[in-house]
């Protein structure tokens, strides 16, 4: 229902005693349309329509718009609207131009086709030369019946396709990344000469024409390991397709349909999966088993550098609904009400003869904690509410 029929129907229902809301519901139109025509006389409606007809129409520029659409296949309707303002000083509504452009594309078969990108095969890199790094995340069902968002960091040696991954239930920080990189180096038994990253905020602060400003933690890591860092172009995942496929593989083959308990159990299972599946199956591109190729590549890796484990970030554990946490396969109780007030605690471990925890809030409390289930524990645990 358009134009005069809408106006006429509104006036008829108004004369019959209908209220505005009832008229809008009856005609299935917006309440604002009813308000606009409610007090308008027939003469006023005719004057308004004549004024609209006298205005310039988008169809007046049909030939020019068709020329633009044929010359620039990726041209958007928003650009068409802007160019009409720029070249003809016409102030059309974007929705009007969008509908008109869509109609022209359908009428003349002018599909909006992006300019194809040319690809070429990249020669295989020397062994020990490069490692690619990327991140992913996935919602996993947890033991409490809810869902936990898990963040994964994936590492791939470009020559052998040998993989490493580590997960946690909170977003990565720059300190987390540095720690995980050292864990990866220890897993590989050495370091590559180059690492490839996305332009992620935990790696670099800014990038301008190759001038990269790294985060403080990552810059320190780069200097200590004498690592060459290569940053991919922003929003260009195809420039590092190897690691992109690895992240998909980890999410689809390992994380999907798995029950989340805690970070420690998940990472332990991941290490087993890497040995059992990810690094043990024949790679689709190289047609070789990554674990076997890695035996050759590990000889080309640089030796490990010293790493002060005292600066490692402390371990975090999610508080379960029954006010317990799981650490080192043991279940520990936390104060009643912790789950509702703070769903995560931070843990520091020290060697000792008893299990002790320090709960840090505004004041410090020393409490002797007990193991509810699991193996015996001979450590001193320090818990801090986050």
Residue, then its C-alpha position, 0 to 999 in steps of 0.5 A: x500500500x503506497x501513496x494516496x491509498x495510504x493517505x485515503x485509508x488513514x482518513x477513512x479509519x480516522x472518520x470511523x473513530x479509530x485511534x492512531x495506534x489502531x489505524x497503524x495496526x489495521x493497515x500494518x504500517x508504521x505509526x509515524x506514517x499515521x502521524x504524518x498524514x493524520x491532520x493533513x488535508x487533501x490539498x496539503x497532500x496534493x501540494x506535498x506530492x507536487x513538490x516531490x515530483x518537482x525535485x530531481x530524481x535519481x533516474x535523471x542520472x541513469x546513464x552516468x550511474x550505468x557508466x560508473x557501474x560498468x567501469x568500476x565493478x566493485x563500486x558501492x551504492x554509498x560511493x554512487x551517492x557520494x559521487x552524485x553529491x560531488x559532481x552534481x551537487x545532488x543530496x539523495x538519501x543513501x537508501x534511495x540510491x541503494x535501491x536504485x543501484x540494486x535495481x540497475x544491477x539486476x536489470x542489466x546483469x551488473x554483478x558486484x564482482x571483486x577484482x580477482x587476486x593473483x596467486x603464485x606458489x611460494x618456494x619452501x623455506x629452509x629448515x629452521x628459518x620460519x615459524x608462523x603464529x596465530x590465535x583463535x577462540x572457540x566456545x566450549x561446553x564446560x562441566x558446570x553445564x554452561x559454556x567457556x570461551x577458550x583462547x588458543x595460540x597456534x605455532x607452526x614450523x613452516x618447513x616441517x609443518x610441526x605444530x604446537x598449541x596452548x590454550x587458556x580461558x581468558x584473552x592473551x596478554x603480551x606477557x602470556x604470549x612471551x611465556x607461551x613462546x618460550x614454552x613452544x621453544x622448549x617443546x621444539x628444543x630450539x628457536x627458529x630465526x624468524x617469526x610471523x605474526x598478525x598485526x595483533x595488539x599484544x604484539x605491536x602497538x602501531x605500524x606505519x609503512x613498515x615502521x613497527x612499534x612493539x609492545x614492551x613485553x614483546x620488544x624485550x622478548x625480541x631483543x633477548x632472543x635476537x628474533x627477526x619478526x615479520x608482521x603480516x599486512x592488516x586484515x590479510x590472512x591469506x599472506x600466512x595460509x599455513x598457520x590459518x589452516x592450522x588454527x582451523x585444524x585445532x578448532x575443528x579436530x581438537x577443541x570442537x565437542x570437547x568438555x572444558x574442565x580447566x586450562x591445565x587439563x585442556x593443555x595436557x590433552x592438547x600435548x597428547x593430541x599433538x603427539x598422537x594426531x597433529x604431528x603424526x599424520x601425513x600432511x596433505x601438502x608435503x605428503x610427509x609426517x611432520x614428526x619425521x621431518x622435524x627430526x631433520x629440522x630440529x638440527x637447524x634450530x637455534x639454541x635456547x636462550x636463558x629464561x627467568x621463570x620467576x617472571x612467569x605470569x601466575x596460573x589462573x583457575x576458574x572457580x566452579x559453581x560449588x566453590x572449588x578449583x582444580x589444580x594439578x588434578x586436585x580439587x581445592x575448596x575456596x571460601x563460600x560465595x567466591x563463585x558469585x563474587x569473583x569467578x577466577x582466582x590467581x595461583x602461585x605455587x611454592x615447594x612446601x610441606x602443606x597446602x596453604x593459600x593466601x586470599x588477597x582482597x582488601x586484607x590478607x587472610x592466611x587459611x589452610x586449604x584442604x584437598x577434596x579429591x585427587x592425589x596427594x599434594x606437597x606444595x604451598x598454594x597462594x590464591x588471589x582473587x582477580 
